[in-house]
Amino acid sequence: MTLAETIYHHSLHLPEQAAQEALDFIEFLEQRYGTVQTASKSAGDTEAFLAAVAGTLGDDFPDDIEDHDDEEIHAKDGELSRQEALARLAEIRIDFGGKPITDREEANARR
Protein backbone atom coordinates (compact mmCIF):
# COMPACT_ATOMS: atom_id res chain seq x y z
CA MET A 1 0.00 0.00 0.00
CA THR A 2 1.37 3.43 -0.92
CA LEU A 3 1.64 6.27 1.55
CA ALA A 4 -1.15 8.13 -0.27
CA GLU A 5 -3.42 5.09 0.10
CA THR A 6 -2.58 4.84 3.81
CA ILE A 7 -3.49 8.51 4.29
CA TYR A 8 -6.73 7.92 2.39
CA HIS A 9 -7.69 4.93 4.56
CA HIS A 10 -7.02 6.90 7.74
CA SER A 11 -9.13 9.77 6.43
CA LEU A 12 -12.14 7.46 6.11
CA HIS A 13 -12.32 7.16 9.90
CA LEU A 14 -12.25 10.91 10.59
CA PRO A 15 -15.31 13.01 11.39
CA GLU A 16 -16.32 15.35 8.55
CA GLN A 17 -14.81 18.43 10.24
CA ALA A 18 -11.46 16.68 10.81
CA ALA A 19 -11.44 15.34 7.24
CA GLN A 20 -11.94 18.90 5.96
CA GLU A 21 -9.02 20.10 8.11
CA ALA A 22 -6.84 17.30 6.73
CA LEU A 23 -7.79 18.26 3.18
CA ASP A 24 -7.04 21.93 3.88
CA PHE A 25 -3.62 20.96 5.25
CA ILE A 26 -2.83 18.74 2.26
CA GLU A 27 -3.80 21.58 -0.11
CA PHE A 28 -1.56 23.92 1.91
CA LEU A 29 1.34 21.47 1.51
CA GLU A 30 0.69 21.23 -2.23
CA GLN A 31 0.87 25.00 -2.47
CA ARG A 32 3.93 25.20 -0.23
CA TYR A 33 5.92 22.62 -2.17
CA GLY A 34 4.57 23.57 -5.58
CA THR A 35 3.11 20.16 -6.36
CA VAL A 36 -0.27 21.40 -7.61
CA GLN A 37 -0.58 20.70 -11.31
CA THR A 38 -2.49 23.37 -13.18
CA ALA A 39 -4.19 22.55 -16.43
CA SER A 40 -2.73 24.45 -19.32
CA LYS A 41 -5.26 26.33 -21.38
CA SER A 42 -4.79 26.15 -25.09
CA ALA A 43 -6.68 27.65 -27.97
CA GLY A 44 -8.05 24.18 -28.74
CA ASP A 45 -9.86 23.85 -25.40
CA THR A 46 -13.02 25.51 -26.69
CA GLU A 47 -13.02 23.52 -29.89
CA ALA A 48 -12.41 20.23 -28.02
CA PHE A 49 -15.28 20.96 -25.65
CA LEU A 50 -17.64 21.83 -28.50
CA ALA A 51 -16.67 18.66 -30.38
CA ALA A 52 -17.42 16.58 -27.27
CA VAL A 53 -20.89 18.08 -26.79
CA ALA A 54 -21.76 18.80 -30.41
CA GLY A 55 -24.76 16.48 -30.48
CA THR A 56 -26.28 18.06 -27.39
CA LEU A 57 -26.35 21.66 -28.62
CA GLY A 58 -29.33 23.31 -30.26
CA ASP A 59 -29.37 24.29 -33.93
CA ASP A 60 -29.18 27.97 -33.03
CA PHE A 61 -25.88 27.62 -31.13
CA PRO A 62 -23.33 30.02 -32.68
CA ASP A 63 -20.42 28.61 -34.64
CA ASP A 64 -18.12 31.57 -34.08
CA ILE A 65 -17.39 31.42 -30.35
CA GLU A 66 -14.02 32.87 -29.39
CA ASP A 67 -12.22 32.76 -26.03
CA HIS A 68 -12.77 36.50 -25.46
CA ASP A 69 -16.56 36.32 -26.03
CA ASP A 70 -17.14 35.23 -22.42
CA GLU A 71 -15.35 38.34 -21.12
CA GLU A 72 -17.43 40.62 -23.35
CA ILE A 73 -20.71 39.06 -22.20
CA HIS A 74 -19.85 39.43 -18.53
CA ALA A 75 -18.62 43.00 -19.03
CA LYS A 76 -21.93 43.89 -20.69
CA ASP A 77 -23.85 42.37 -17.77
CA GLY A 78 -21.98 44.61 -15.34
CA GLU A 79 -19.97 41.73 -13.90
CA LEU A 80 -16.26 41.87 -13.24
CA SER A 81 -13.94 41.46 -16.17
CA ARG A 82 -11.45 38.61 -15.98
CA GLN A 83 -8.62 41.06 -15.25
CA GLU A 84 -10.58 42.71 -12.42
CA ALA A 85 -11.47 39.35 -10.90
CA LEU A 86 -7.86 38.16 -11.04
CA ALA A 87 -6.69 41.41 -9.45
CA ARG A 88 -9.15 40.94 -6.59
CA LEU A 89 -8.11 37.31 -6.12
CA ALA A 90 -4.46 38.35 -5.94
CA GLU A 91 -5.29 40.57 -2.96
CA ILE A 92 -6.84 37.74 -0.92
CA ARG A 93 -4.76 36.41 1.98
CA ILE A 94 -5.70 33.09 3.55
CA ASP A 95 -4.64 32.26 7.10
CA PHE A 96 -3.84 28.71 8.13
CA GLY A 97 -3.64 28.14 11.85
CA GLY A 98 -3.30 31.84 12.50
CA LYS A 99 -0.29 32.13 10.21
CA PRO A 100 -0.68 33.61 6.73
CA ILE A 101 0.10 31.28 3.86
CA THR A 102 2.67 32.97 1.67
CA ASP A 103 2.72 32.50 -2.03
CA ARG A 104 5.60 30.61 -3.61
CA GLU A 105 7.33 33.72 -4.97
CA GLU A 106 7.22 35.43 -1.58
CA ALA A 107 8.53 32.31 0.18
CA ASN A 108 11.35 31.86 -2.34
CA ALA A 109 12.35 35.51 -1.96
CA ARG A 110 13.01 34.92 1.74
CA ARG A 111 15.47 32.08 1.10
VOLOSE-442993 format. One record per residue (C-alpha): residue number from 1; x, y, z. Coordinates in nm, 3 decimals, always signed. Example, Ala and Ser with C-alpha at 12.3 -4.5 7.8 and 13.67 -1.06 7.14 Angstrom:
<atoms>
[1,[+1.230,-0.450,+0.780]]
[2,[+1.367,-0.106,+0.714]]
</atoms>
This chain:
<atoms>
[1,[+0.000,+0.000,+0.000]]
[2,[+0.137,+0.343,-0.092]]
[3,[+0.164,+0.627,+0.155]]
[4,[-0.115,+0.813,-0.027]]
[5,[-0.342,+0.509,+0.010]]
[6,[-0.258,+0.484,+0.381]]
[7,[-0.349,+0.851,+0.429]]
[8,[-0.673,+0.792,+0.239]]
[9,[-0.769,+0.493,+0.456]]
[10,[-0.702,+0.690,+0.774]]
[11,[-0.913,+0.977,+0.643]]
[12,[-1.214,+0.746,+0.611]]
[13,[-1.232,+0.716,+0.990]]
[14,[-1.225,+1.091,+1.059]]
[15,[-1.531,+1.301,+1.139]]
[16,[-1.632,+1.535,+0.855]]
[17,[-1.481,+1.843,+1.024]]
[18,[-1.146,+1.668,+1.081]]
[19,[-1.144,+1.534,+0.724]]
[20,[-1.194,+1.890,+0.596]]
[21,[-0.902,+2.010,+0.811]]
[22,[-0.684,+1.730,+0.673]]
[23,[-0.779,+1.826,+0.318]]
[24,[-0.704,+2.193,+0.388]]
[25,[-0.362,+2.096,+0.525]]
[26,[-0.283,+1.874,+0.226]]
[27,[-0.380,+2.158,-0.011]]
[28,[-0.156,+2.392,+0.191]]
[29,[+0.134,+2.147,+0.151]]
[30,[+0.069,+2.123,-0.223]]
[31,[+0.087,+2.500,-0.247]]
[32,[+0.393,+2.520,-0.023]]
[33,[+0.592,+2.262,-0.217]]
[34,[+0.457,+2.357,-0.558]]
[35,[+0.311,+2.016,-0.636]]
[36,[-0.027,+2.140,-0.761]]
[37,[-0.058,+2.070,-1.131]]
[38,[-0.249,+2.337,-1.318]]
[39,[-0.419,+2.255,-1.643]]
[40,[-0.273,+2.445,-1.932]]
[41,[-0.526,+2.633,-2.138]]
[42,[-0.479,+2.615,-2.509]]
[43,[-0.668,+2.765,-2.797]]
[44,[-0.805,+2.418,-2.874]]
[45,[-0.986,+2.385,-2.540]]
[46,[-1.302,+2.551,-2.669]]
[47,[-1.302,+2.352,-2.989]]
[48,[-1.241,+2.023,-2.802]]
[49,[-1.528,+2.096,-2.565]]
[50,[-1.764,+2.183,-2.850]]
[51,[-1.667,+1.866,-3.038]]
[52,[-1.742,+1.658,-2.727]]
[53,[-2.089,+1.808,-2.679]]
[54,[-2.176,+1.880,-3.041]]
[55,[-2.476,+1.648,-3.048]]
[56,[-2.628,+1.806,-2.739]]
[57,[-2.635,+2.166,-2.862]]
[58,[-2.933,+2.331,-3.026]]
[59,[-2.937,+2.429,-3.393]]
[60,[-2.918,+2.797,-3.303]]
[61,[-2.588,+2.762,-3.113]]
[62,[-2.333,+3.002,-3.268]]
[63,[-2.042,+2.861,-3.464]]
[64,[-1.812,+3.157,-3.408]]
[65,[-1.739,+3.142,-3.035]]
[66,[-1.402,+3.287,-2.939]]
[67,[-1.222,+3.276,-2.603]]
[68,[-1.277,+3.650,-2.546]]
[69,[-1.656,+3.632,-2.603]]
[70,[-1.714,+3.523,-2.242]]
[71,[-1.535,+3.834,-2.112]]
[72,[-1.743,+4.062,-2.335]]
[73,[-2.071,+3.906,-2.220]]
[74,[-1.985,+3.943,-1.853]]
[75,[-1.862,+4.300,-1.903]]
[76,[-2.193,+4.389,-2.069]]
[77,[-2.385,+4.237,-1.777]]
[78,[-2.198,+4.461,-1.534]]
[79,[-1.997,+4.173,-1.390]]
[80,[-1.626,+4.187,-1.324]]
[81,[-1.394,+4.146,-1.617]]
[82,[-1.145,+3.861,-1.598]]
[83,[-0.862,+4.106,-1.525]]
[84,[-1.058,+4.271,-1.242]]
[85,[-1.147,+3.935,-1.090]]
[86,[-0.786,+3.816,-1.104]]
[87,[-0.669,+4.141,-0.945]]
[88,[-0.915,+4.094,-0.659]]
[89,[-0.811,+3.731,-0.612]]
[90,[-0.446,+3.835,-0.594]]
[91,[-0.529,+4.057,-0.296]]
[92,[-0.684,+3.774,-0.092]]
[93,[-0.476,+3.641,+0.198]]
[94,[-0.570,+3.309,+0.355]]
[95,[-0.464,+3.226,+0.710]]
[96,[-0.384,+2.871,+0.813]]
[97,[-0.364,+2.814,+1.185]]
[98,[-0.330,+3.184,+1.250]]
[99,[-0.029,+3.213,+1.021]]
[100,[-0.068,+3.361,+0.673]]
[101,[+0.010,+3.128,+0.386]]
[102,[+0.267,+3.297,+0.167]]
[103,[+0.272,+3.250,-0.203]]
[104,[+0.560,+3.061,-0.361]]
[105,[+0.733,+3.372,-0.497]]
[106,[+0.722,+3.543,-0.158]]
[107,[+0.853,+3.231,+0.018]]
[108,[+1.135,+3.186,-0.234]]
[109,[+1.235,+3.551,-0.196]]
[110,[+1.301,+3.492,+0.174]]
[111,[+1.547,+3.208,+0.110]]
</atoms>
